[in-house]
Amino acid sequence: MNYKDKDNTSLEEALQLVKEGLEDPDTHLIYRPALENRLLRIENKLKILPEERYRSTLRLKKAKNNLITGRRIHSLPLADVSPSDQNLPRPSPKAATKTTLSDKSTNTTANNLARKGSLTSTTAKAKEGSPAPKPRGKENKSASWKSTGKSVWKGKDGEVSVEELALEHYATLGYKGYHSEGRILMHIFTLLFWPVIFDDSIPGAFETRFQSCPLDLVHDTFFPVRQEAIMQRLKQIEGGMACEFIRETDERERPRKTWAIGARWDDFPLEDVLNIVEGLGGNALSVICRLLAEEYSCRGSGVPDLIIWKEDVKECMFVEVKGPGDQLRENQRVWIDVMVRNGIAVEVLRVENWDYKPRGKAAAKAIVVDDDSDSEVEEEEPVDYNMDVDAGASSTSSDATSSTQARKRPIHEVDD
């Protein structure tokens, strides 16, 4: 809709339409963040007073935010570089920089890196054995290094992803965990609802005996057709029978490694699955399973990256990991909202580089995961590193200092 008229008529009309969309009970949760953001932009354009602005009763709830810092690696992993390429100059660890290549290295070296998507240069187009073409403009005898794919960090035993770095951090706090996203929940759902999923009495659900799931599992007819059986199963899960159902299905199907949708026999041992189920509890597990039963096709995405647990205290938590500059997507916000509303432990862990300097409210104490500098960290008074977030930004406790510099305290040492 074009609302650039001078009398704001179109803006007011757009404002009313967005409000109607937010108040419509049929509006899916996944679309609510975009509608709320658009509503805020329109209200800003109309210069509506804060006390007169619309307040949605169904605003998505936010999770607690934590911040840790690590040491990011910007160079290419040596395993991905051929021996002839390892003599290339490496980019600066602070940022992707331009590196000058000599004429001798503009043939095979540039071609190899260009094919891997790691180096952009007109010299990469030069055929082997022919002189390199003269670079133009800003490419004057230089090649641009570009960061591609996921970020790489320094872990305890080498290079790790940002999620693996987070798992190392939680391991120091006594947690076990997986970087599984939605896979672990799909696996648990399959084990719990095996009799419901593979009920061949539903007309048209199975056409052959070789199907890994009923044909309507990813459609909106799955839940209403089996509603009575699903609700009965959910009630039993709330009553504490989840472990019994999982153990029964696992012992019967795991030896054969039955091909079933969501089942990942090689990824998740029975012992870990049972620990996770006990840590979540019957009520939380019932809520998650109902979501999957109602919208299996779209609920598989957006699940937090990590699931971590402590065996001794039967505690389980979901963690969404975000690297530098990464933001929550809308389907991730929806999952976090569902978990927070139903008392499921979930938090957002933001990982920044070791030289990160937070500003404003974000200047609360940062946790240093890896600091291999020679200088010792000065002892400071104990502080709480858990930063509760209500409006999307880290907030400090009442006794926290107002300094804009982040305090750094090592959690664990990482051997070089």
LINFENKA-V570291 format. One record per residue. RES is the residue in three letters. PHI is phi in whole degrees, 0 to 359 (NA if undefined). PSI is psi in whole degrees, -180 to 180 (999 if undefined). Layout:
res=RES phi=PHI psi=PSI
res=RES phi=PHI psi=PSI
This chain:
res=MET phi=NA psi=136
res=ASN phi=268 psi=115
res=TYR phi=235 psi=55
res=LYS phi=254 psi=16
res=ASP phi=289 psi=157
res=LYS phi=286 psi=-28
res=ASP phi=268 psi=7
res=ASN phi=64 psi=17
res=THR phi=297 psi=-46
res=SER phi=293 psi=-35
res=LEU phi=297 psi=-44
res=GLU phi=294 psi=-36
res=GLU phi=294 psi=-43
res=ALA phi=296 psi=-38
res=LEU phi=300 psi=-44
res=GLN phi=294 psi=-39
res=LEU phi=295 psi=-41
res=VAL phi=294 psi=-40
res=LYS phi=298 psi=-42
res=GLU phi=297 psi=-38
res=GLY phi=295 psi=-39
res=LEU phi=289 psi=-30
res=GLU phi=273 psi=-11
res=ASP phi=287 psi=120
res=PRO phi=295 psi=-18
res=ASP phi=275 psi=-6
res=THR phi=288 psi=120
res=HIS phi=293 psi=147
res=LEU phi=304 psi=-31
res=ILE phi=293 psi=-21
res=TYR phi=266 psi=-9
res=ARG phi=293 psi=-42
res=PRO phi=302 psi=-41
res=ALA phi=294 psi=-40
res=LEU phi=295 psi=-41
res=GLU phi=294 psi=-38
res=ASN phi=294 psi=-40
res=ARG phi=292 psi=-39
res=LEU phi=300 psi=-42
res=LEU phi=297 psi=-41
res=ARG phi=296 psi=-42
res=ILE phi=294 psi=-43
res=GLU phi=297 psi=-35
res=ASN phi=293 psi=-40
res=LYS phi=295 psi=-38
res=LEU phi=279 psi=-7
res=LYS phi=57 psi=46
res=ILE phi=285 psi=137
res=LEU phi=296 psi=148
res=PRO phi=305 psi=-42
res=GLU phi=289 psi=-15
res=GLU phi=259 psi=0
res=ARG phi=282 psi=155
res=TYR phi=288 psi=138
res=ARG phi=238 psi=112
res=SER phi=285 psi=135
res=THR phi=280 psi=-10
res=LEU phi=245 psi=33
res=ARG phi=297 psi=141
res=LEU phi=292 psi=134
res=LYS phi=279 psi=153
res=LYS phi=251 psi=156
res=ALA phi=265 psi=167
res=LYS phi=292 psi=143
res=ASN phi=253 psi=136
res=ASN phi=237 psi=155
res=LEU phi=229 psi=130
res=ILE phi=230 psi=160
res=THR phi=238 psi=149
res=GLY phi=220 psi=-171
res=ARG phi=248 psi=111
res=ARG phi=276 psi=142
res=ILE phi=250 psi=120
res=HIS phi=262 psi=-15
res=SER phi=280 psi=166
res=LEU phi=287 psi=140
res=PRO phi=299 psi=137
res=LEU phi=298 psi=-27
res=ALA phi=294 psi=-23
res=ASP phi=263 psi=4
res=VAL phi=244 psi=132
res=SER phi=290 psi=157
res=PRO phi=305 psi=-33
res=SER phi=287 psi=-15
res=ASP phi=264 psi=-10
res=GLN phi=285 psi=-10
res=ASN phi=273 psi=-2
res=LEU phi=294 psi=146
res=PRO phi=296 psi=143
res=ARG phi=268 psi=151
res=PRO phi=288 psi=161
res=SER phi=297 psi=143
res=PRO phi=290 psi=-15
res=LYS phi=278 psi=-33
res=ALA phi=198 psi=165
res=ALA phi=287 psi=119
res=THR phi=242 psi=174
res=LYS phi=265 psi=135
res=THR phi=239 psi=130
res=THR phi=280 psi=132
res=LEU phi=254 psi=139
res=SER phi=285 psi=163
res=ASP phi=299 psi=-28
res=LYS phi=289 psi=-23
res=SER phi=256 psi=14
res=THR phi=268 psi=4
res=ASN phi=262 psi=-91
res=THR phi=293 psi=-38
res=THR phi=297 psi=-51
res=ALA phi=295 psi=-39
res=ASN phi=297 psi=-43
res=ASN phi=299 psi=-47
res=LEU phi=290 psi=-33
res=ALA phi=294 psi=-38
res=ARG phi=294 psi=-29
res=LYS phi=275 psi=-3
res=GLY phi=76 psi=18
res=SER phi=254 psi=-15
res=LEU phi=224 psi=131
res=THR phi=241 psi=120
res=SER phi=195 psi=148
res=THR phi=292 psi=-21
res=THR phi=290 psi=-19
res=ALA phi=292 psi=-20
res=LYS phi=278 psi=-9
res=ALA phi=290 psi=135
res=LYS phi=283 psi=150
res=GLU phi=298 psi=131
res=GLY phi=90 psi=-6
res=SER phi=249 psi=152
res=PRO phi=295 psi=146
res=ALA phi=288 psi=141
res=PRO phi=293 psi=155
res=LYS phi=287 psi=122
res=PRO phi=298 psi=154
res=ARG phi=247 psi=152
res=GLY phi=52 psi=-127
res=LYS phi=291 psi=-13
res=GLU phi=272 psi=18
res=ASN phi=306 psi=99
res=LYS phi=53 psi=35
res=SER phi=218 psi=156
res=ALA phi=237 psi=144
res=SER phi=263 psi=126
res=TRP phi=274 psi=133
res=LYS phi=235 psi=137
res=SER phi=284 psi=121
res=THR phi=238 psi=148
res=GLY phi=75 psi=-160
res=LYS phi=280 psi=155
res=SER phi=290 psi=151
res=VAL phi=244 psi=137
res=TRP phi=231 psi=161
res=LYS phi=276 psi=117
res=GLY phi=255 psi=-170
res=LYS phi=292 psi=-34
res=ASP phi=239 psi=24
res=GLY phi=132 psi=-154
res=GLU phi=279 psi=135
res=VAL phi=223 psi=164
res=SER phi=280 psi=171
res=VAL phi=294 psi=-33
res=GLU phi=291 psi=-39
res=GLU phi=293 psi=-35
res=LEU phi=297 psi=-40
res=ALA phi=296 psi=-40
res=LEU phi=297 psi=-38
res=GLU phi=297 psi=-39
res=HIS phi=297 psi=-47
res=TYR phi=289 psi=-26
res=ALA phi=297 psi=-34
res=THR phi=292 psi=-18
res=LEU phi=263 psi=5
res=GLY phi=94 psi=13
res=TYR phi=263 psi=148
res=LYS phi=256 psi=159
res=GLY phi=187 psi=171
res=TYR phi=231 psi=145
res=HIS phi=266 psi=90
res=SER phi=237 psi=-15
res=GLU phi=53 psi=-124
res=GLY phi=273 psi=-4
res=ARG phi=294 psi=-39
res=ILE phi=292 psi=-38
res=LEU phi=292 psi=-39
res=MET phi=297 psi=-40
res=HIS phi=296 psi=-46
res=ILE phi=296 psi=-42
res=PHE phi=299 psi=-42
res=THR phi=297 psi=-43
res=LEU phi=294 psi=-40
res=LEU phi=287 psi=-37
res=PHE phi=250 psi=27
res=TRP phi=305 psi=-48
res=PRO phi=296 psi=-31
res=VAL phi=283 psi=-44
res=ILE phi=296 psi=-42
res=PHE phi=257 psi=34
res=ASP phi=280 psi=104
res=ASP phi=277 psi=8
res=SER phi=276 psi=-10
res=ILE phi=283 psi=122
res=PRO phi=300 psi=129
res=GLY phi=81 psi=-3
res=ALA phi=287 psi=-37
res=PHE phi=232 psi=124
res=GLU phi=258 psi=-25
res=THR phi=223 psi=163
res=ARG phi=279 psi=-2
res=PHE phi=259 psi=6
res=GLN phi=287 psi=143
res=SER phi=271 psi=-6
res=CYS phi=194 psi=163
res=PRO phi=292 psi=153
res=LEU phi=295 psi=-24
res=ASP phi=260 psi=11
res=LEU phi=300 psi=-37
res=VAL phi=266 psi=13
res=HIS phi=246 psi=164
res=ASP phi=284 psi=2
res=THR phi=271 psi=-13
res=PHE phi=300 psi=-49
res=PHE phi=291 psi=-52
res=PRO phi=297 psi=-34
res=VAL phi=293 psi=-33
res=ARG phi=246 psi=23
res=GLN phi=303 psi=-43
res=GLU phi=297 psi=-46
res=ALA phi=293 psi=-39
res=ILE phi=293 psi=-46
res=MET phi=296 psi=-37
res=GLN phi=296 psi=-42
res=ARG phi=295 psi=-42
res=LEU phi=298 psi=-40
res=LYS phi=295 psi=-39
res=GLN phi=293 psi=-37
res=ILE phi=295 psi=-43
res=GLU phi=299 psi=-31
res=GLY phi=281 psi=1
res=GLY phi=96 psi=20
res=MET phi=261 psi=9
res=ALA phi=299 psi=-47
res=CYS phi=298 psi=-37
res=GLU phi=295 psi=-44
res=PHE phi=297 psi=-43
res=ILE phi=293 psi=-45
res=ARG phi=297 psi=-40
res=GLU phi=296 psi=-47
res=THR phi=292 psi=-42
res=ASP phi=296 psi=-45
res=GLU phi=294 psi=-27
res=ARG phi=276 psi=-39
res=GLU phi=259 psi=-27
res=ARG phi=298 psi=-43
res=PRO phi=302 psi=-32
res=ARG phi=269 psi=-10
res=LYS phi=49 psi=54
res=THR phi=303 psi=133
res=TRP phi=281 psi=105
res=ALA phi=220 psi=145
res=ILE phi=301 psi=133
res=GLY phi=83 psi=-20
res=ALA phi=283 psi=127
res=ARG phi=230 psi=80
res=TRP phi=296 psi=-35
res=ASP phi=279 psi=-17
res=ASP phi=268 psi=-34
res=PHE phi=233 psi=104
res=PRO phi=296 psi=154
res=LEU phi=301 psi=-41
res=GLU phi=300 psi=-44
res=ASP phi=294 psi=-40
res=VAL phi=299 psi=-43
res=LEU phi=295 psi=-39
res=ASN phi=297 psi=-41
res=ILE phi=294 psi=-45
res=VAL phi=297 psi=-43
res=GLU phi=294 psi=-37
res=GLY phi=290 psi=-35
res=LEU phi=288 psi=-42
res=GLY phi=89 psi=161
res=GLY phi=295 psi=-43
res=ASN phi=296 psi=-47
res=ALA phi=296 psi=-42
res=LEU phi=295 psi=-37
res=SER phi=296 psi=-41
res=VAL phi=297 psi=-46
res=ILE phi=296 psi=-44
res=CYS phi=294 psi=-36
res=ARG phi=294 psi=-40
res=LEU phi=301 psi=-45
res=LEU phi=292 psi=-36
res=ALA phi=292 psi=-34
res=GLU phi=280 psi=-38
res=GLU phi=219 psi=64
res=TYR phi=297 psi=-37
res=SER phi=291 psi=-34
res=CYS phi=253 psi=-11
res=ARG phi=273 psi=-7
res=GLY phi=289 psi=-23
res=SER phi=260 psi=152
res=GLY phi=94 psi=-7
res=VAL phi=294 psi=139
res=PRO phi=309 psi=150
res=ASP phi=300 psi=-46
res=LEU phi=248 psi=149
res=ILE phi=234 psi=123
res=ILE phi=233 psi=153
res=TRP phi=207 psi=160
res=LYS phi=242 psi=123
res=GLU phi=292 psi=-40
res=ASP phi=291 psi=-32
res=VAL phi=251 psi=5
res=LYS phi=54 psi=52
res=GLU phi=244 psi=134
res=CYS phi=225 psi=144
res=MET phi=212 psi=146
res=PHE phi=260 psi=144
res=VAL phi=225 psi=126
res=GLU phi=262 psi=121
res=VAL phi=260 psi=131
res=LYS phi=232 psi=126
res=GLY phi=276 psi=-175
res=PRO phi=302 psi=126
res=GLY phi=79 psi=-3
res=ASP phi=275 psi=141
res=GLN phi=236 psi=159
res=LEU phi=291 psi=135
res=ARG phi=275 psi=166
res=GLU phi=294 psi=-40
res=ASN phi=292 psi=-27
res=GLN phi=289 psi=-37
res=ARG phi=297 psi=-37
res=VAL phi=294 psi=-45
res=TRP phi=297 psi=-43
res=ILE phi=298 psi=-41
res=ASP phi=300 psi=-46
res=VAL phi=299 psi=-43
res=MET phi=293 psi=-44
res=VAL phi=297 psi=-44
res=ARG phi=297 psi=-29
res=ASN phi=255 psi=16
res=GLY phi=73 psi=21
res=ILE phi=271 psi=129
res=ALA phi=294 psi=125
res=VAL phi=208 psi=142
res=GLU phi=214 psi=160
res=VAL phi=255 psi=123
res=LEU phi=253 psi=116
res=ARG phi=261 psi=130
res=VAL phi=247 psi=123
res=GLU phi=240 psi=162
res=ASN phi=290 psi=159
res=TRP phi=302 psi=-27
res=ASP phi=266 psi=16
res=TYR phi=294 psi=132
res=LYS phi=239 psi=97
res=PRO phi=293 psi=154
res=ARG phi=238 psi=155
res=GLY phi=61 psi=-134
res=LYS phi=294 psi=-25
res=ALA phi=286 psi=0
res=ALA phi=279 psi=16
res=ALA phi=295 psi=171
res=LYS phi=297 psi=125
res=ALA phi=265 psi=146
res=ILE phi=266 psi=128
res=VAL phi=267 psi=114
res=VAL phi=278 psi=-37
res=ASP phi=219 psi=120
res=ASP phi=218 psi=100
res=ASP phi=260 psi=22
res=SER phi=289 psi=160
res=ASP phi=283 psi=-23
res=SER phi=287 psi=144
res=GLU phi=275 psi=149
res=VAL phi=274 psi=130
res=GLU phi=292 psi=145
res=GLU phi=288 psi=135
res=GLU phi=231 psi=167
res=GLU phi=295 psi=148
res=PRO phi=301 psi=138
res=VAL phi=228 psi=157
res=ASP phi=268 psi=117
res=TYR phi=276 psi=-9
res=ASN phi=283 psi=119
res=MET phi=250 psi=104
res=ASP phi=290 psi=137
res=VAL phi=236 psi=127
res=ASP phi=246 psi=-29
res=ALA phi=239 psi=24
res=GLY phi=93 psi=-5
res=ALA phi=234 psi=151
res=SER phi=293 psi=140
res=SER phi=239 psi=144
res=THR phi=268 psi=159
res=SER phi=284 psi=168
res=SER phi=295 psi=-28
res=ASP phi=263 psi=10
res=ALA phi=283 psi=149
res=THR phi=286 psi=153
res=SER phi=268 psi=10
res=SER phi=297 psi=144
res=THR phi=272 psi=1
res=GLN phi=263 psi=136
res=ALA phi=283 psi=135
res=ARG phi=281 psi=145
res=LYS phi=237 psi=123
res=ARG phi=227 psi=120
res=PRO phi=295 psi=139
res=ILE phi=268 psi=-49
res=HIS phi=213 psi=152
res=GLU phi=272 psi=145
res=VAL phi=242 psi=122
res=ASP phi=287 psi=138
res=ASP phi=290 psi=999
